[in-house]
Amino acid sequence: MARWAPGSLLAHLSADQRQVVLGLGQSRQYHTGDALLSQGDQSSFVVIIIDGYVKVSAVTGDGAESLLAIRTAGDIVGEQAAMDLLPRSATARAADAVLARIVTKQEFDHCLRDHPDIAQALNRAISAKLRLATQRRVEFRRDTKARLAQVLVELYHGSPGQRRDGNLALLVTQSELAGLIGASEPAVHKAIRALRDAGAIGTGYGRLVIHDIAVLRKIAEGRA
């Protein structure tokens, strides 16, 4: 049975509600680097992630790209444009093999109208995203190692299909992690080295592998 990321839309649904949502739209597979949504587009469909994980980033006025969030199994992306019909505020790109369902705005709106309980679950999922964003800002005062460990714990629980013998490989760069947790690249490099020395993670070119989630969780909670 699939496991959904805590706080995601599918995690907030009952089995019956989940069956309704998973019956919406069409199934689509994405390869690493494929764009699910692009910043500035006028499209209004939504994407429900079934497996894999997605990097959400935006380009600033000076041309710099910043990683805003990572969405995983059970998450919905693109719902903001579906609601306000404004251009996409960010780009969502597959960070590995991603299985998703693409749902048109019309079908999405009909589902929310016909199933108020699913609409309420969506509100809770959106609220969870906002709370997480607030939590990240509050955690800026914590040391970089603990903040990085917390993000990696969240990612570990979001994409069961990527595990091999309990390990989880993530295609993510130090620069992207720095942007995600609001730290400098040198500080993230130092934190990665500390997590690697603790046996929690391993690294390769553009890749980070979570080896020991228990150790990561202790570090994230300040118990190690």
C-alpha positions as CSV (number, residue, x, y, z in Angstrom):
1,M,0.0,0.0,0.0
2,A,1.3,3.5,-0.9
3,R,2.4,5.8,1.9
4,W,1.6,9.4,1.5
5,A,3.6,12.3,2.7
6,P,2.4,13.6,6.1
7,G,0.2,16.7,5.6
8,S,-0.3,16.0,1.9
9,L,-3.8,16.0,0.3
10,L,-4.0,12.2,0.0
11,A,-2.9,11.8,3.6
12,H,-5.9,13.9,4.7
13,L,-8.4,11.7,2.8
14,S,-10.3,8.6,3.9
15,A,-9.9,5.5,1.7
16,D,-13.2,6.3,-0.1
17,Q,-12.3,9.9,-0.7
18,R,-8.9,8.9,-1.9
19,Q,-10.5,6.6,-4.5
20,V,-12.5,9.5,-5.8
21,V,-9.5,11.7,-6.2
22,L,-7.3,9.0,-7.7
23,G,-10.1,8.5,-10.3
24,L,-9.8,12.1,-11.5
25,G,-7.9,13.1,-14.6
26,Q,-5.3,11.1,-16.5
27,S,-2.2,9.2,-15.3
28,R,1.1,10.5,-16.5
29,Q,4.8,9.6,-16.0
30,Y,7.6,12.1,-15.9
31,H,11.3,11.6,-16.2
32,T,14.0,13.4,-14.2
33,G,14.1,17.0,-15.3
34,D,10.7,17.1,-16.9
35,A,8.6,20.2,-16.1
36,L,5.1,19.5,-14.6
37,L,4.3,23.2,-14.4
38,S,6.3,26.2,-15.6
39,Q,6.5,29.6,-14.0
40,G,4.5,32.3,-15.9
41,D,2.3,29.8,-17.7
42,Q,-1.4,30.6,-17.9
43,S,-2.4,26.9,-17.5
44,S,-4.9,26.0,-14.7
45,F,-4.7,22.2,-14.4
46,V,-3.5,20.6,-11.1
47,V,-1.1,17.7,-10.6
48,I,-1.5,15.0,-7.9
49,I,1.8,13.2,-7.2
50,I,1.4,9.5,-6.8
51,D,5.1,8.5,-6.5
52,G,8.4,10.3,-6.8
53,Y,9.3,13.8,-5.8
54,V,9.1,17.2,-7.4
55,K,11.3,20.3,-7.0
56,V,9.3,23.6,-6.9
57,S,11.5,26.6,-7.8
58,A,11.1,30.2,-9.0
59,V,13.3,32.6,-10.8
60,T,13.7,36.0,-9.2
61,G,13.9,39.4,-10.9
62,D,17.7,39.2,-11.1
63,G,17.6,35.8,-12.8
64,A,18.5,33.7,-9.8
65,E,16.6,30.5,-9.3
66,S,15.7,29.4,-5.8
67,L,14.3,26.1,-4.6
68,L,11.1,26.8,-2.7
69,A,9.9,23.4,-1.8
70,I,10.0,19.7,-2.5
71,R,6.7,17.9,-3.0
72,T,6.3,14.2,-2.7
73,A,3.8,11.3,-2.9
74,G,0.3,12.5,-2.0
75,D,1.0,16.2,-2.6
76,I,-1.0,18.4,-5.0
77,V,0.8,21.1,-7.0
78,G,-0.6,23.8,-9.2
79,E,-3.8,24.3,-7.1
80,Q,-3.1,28.0,-6.7
81,A,-3.4,28.8,-10.4
82,A,-6.5,26.6,-10.6
83,M,-8.1,28.8,-7.9
84,D,-7.1,32.3,-8.9
85,L,-6.4,31.8,-12.6
86,L,-3.2,33.9,-12.4
87,P,0.0,32.9,-14.1
88,R,2.0,30.1,-12.4
89,S,4.2,31.5,-9.7
90,A,6.8,28.7,-9.8
91,T,8.1,25.8,-11.8
92,A,7.6,22.2,-10.7
93,R,10.1,19.8,-12.1
94,A,10.5,16.0,-11.6
95,A,13.5,15.2,-9.5
96,D,13.4,11.6,-10.3
97,A,10.8,9.2,-12.0
98,V,7.4,10.7,-11.1
99,L,4.0,9.2,-11.5
100,A,1.1,11.7,-11.3
101,R,-2.4,12.4,-12.3
102,I,-3.2,15.5,-14.3
103,V,-6.6,17.0,-13.5
104,T,-8.3,19.8,-15.5
105,K,-9.6,22.8,-13.6
106,Q,-13.1,21.9,-14.6
107,E,-12.9,18.4,-13.3
108,F,-11.1,19.6,-10.2
109,D,-13.8,22.2,-9.5
110,H,-16.6,19.7,-10.0
111,C,-15.0,17.3,-7.5
112,L,-14.7,20.0,-4.9
113,R,-18.3,21.1,-5.5
114,D,-19.7,17.5,-5.4
115,H,-17.5,16.4,-2.4
116,P,-17.3,19.1,0.3
117,D,-15.4,16.7,2.5
118,I,-12.6,16.5,-0.2
119,A,-12.7,20.3,-0.4
120,Q,-12.2,20.5,3.4
121,A,-9.3,18.0,3.1
122,L,-7.7,20.2,0.4
123,N,-8.0,23.2,2.7
124,R,-6.2,21.3,5.4
125,A,-3.4,20.3,3.0
126,I,-3.0,23.9,1.9
127,S,-2.9,24.9,5.5
128,A,-0.2,22.3,6.2
129,K,1.9,23.8,3.4
130,L,1.6,27.3,4.9
131,R,2.4,26.0,8.4
132,L,5.5,24.2,7.0
133,A,6.6,27.4,5.3
134,T,6.2,29.3,8.6
135,Q,8.0,26.6,10.5
136,R,10.9,26.8,8.1
137,R,11.2,30.6,8.8
138,V,11.0,30.0,12.5
139,E,13.7,27.4,12.3
140,F,16.2,29.8,10.6
141,R,17.6,30.4,14.1
142,R,18.4,26.7,14.5
143,D,21.8,25.5,13.4
144,T,22.2,24.4,9.8
145,K,22.8,20.8,10.6
146,A,19.5,20.4,12.5
147,R,17.5,22.3,9.8
148,L,19.0,20.1,7.0
149,A,18.3,17.0,9.0
150,Q,14.7,18.0,9.4
151,V,14.2,18.6,5.7
152,L,15.8,15.2,4.9
153,V,13.5,13.5,7.4
154,E,10.5,15.1,5.7
155,L,11.7,13.8,2.3
156,Y,12.3,10.3,3.5
157,H,8.7,9.9,4.4
158,G,7.3,11.1,1.1
159,S,8.4,8.8,-1.6
160,P,8.4,5.1,-0.8
161,G,9.1,3.9,-4.3
162,Q,12.6,5.3,-4.2
163,R,13.9,3.2,-1.3
164,R,16.5,0.5,-1.7
165,D,17.1,-1.6,1.5
166,G,15.8,1.2,3.6
167,N,17.9,3.9,1.8
168,L,16.5,6.8,-0.1
169,A,18.5,8.5,-2.9
170,L,17.7,12.1,-3.6
171,L,18.9,14.0,-6.8
172,V,19.5,17.3,-5.1
173,T,22.4,19.7,-5.0
174,Q,24.0,21.5,-2.1
175,S,23.0,24.8,-3.7
176,E,19.4,23.7,-3.8
177,L,19.5,22.5,-0.2
178,A,21.0,25.8,0.8
179,G,18.1,27.7,-0.8
180,L,15.5,25.4,0.7
181,I,16.7,25.9,4.3
182,G,17.9,29.5,4.0
183,A,21.6,28.8,4.6
184,S,24.9,29.6,2.8
185,E,26.4,26.9,0.6
186,P,29.5,26.6,2.9
187,A,27.3,26.1,5.9
188,V,25.3,23.4,4.1
189,H,28.6,21.7,2.9
190,K,29.8,21.6,6.5
191,A,26.4,20.2,7.7
192,I,26.4,17.5,5.0
193,R,29.9,16.5,6.1
194,A,28.7,16.2,9.7
195,L,25.7,14.1,8.7
196,R,27.9,11.9,6.6
197,D,30.4,11.5,9.4
198,A,27.5,10.5,11.7
199,G,26.6,7.7,9.2
200,A,23.2,9.3,8.5
201,I,23.8,10.0,4.8
202,G,26.1,9.4,1.9
203,T,26.9,11.7,-1.0
204,G,27.8,11.5,-4.7
205,Y,27.7,13.9,-7.6
206,G,24.4,15.7,-7.4
207,R,23.0,12.9,-5.2
208,L,22.4,12.4,-1.5
209,V,21.5,9.1,0.0
210,I,19.7,8.8,3.3
211,H,21.2,5.8,5.1
212,D,20.0,6.0,8.7
213,I,16.7,7.8,9.3
214,A,16.8,7.2,13.0
215,V,20.0,9.2,13.3
216,L,18.7,12.0,11.1
217,R,15.6,12.2,13.2
218,K,17.6,12.5,16.5
219,I,19.7,15.3,14.9
220,A,16.6,17.1,13.7
221,E,15.1,17.0,17.1
222,G,18.3,18.1,18.8
223,R,18.9,14.8,20.5
224,A,22.2,14.0,18.9
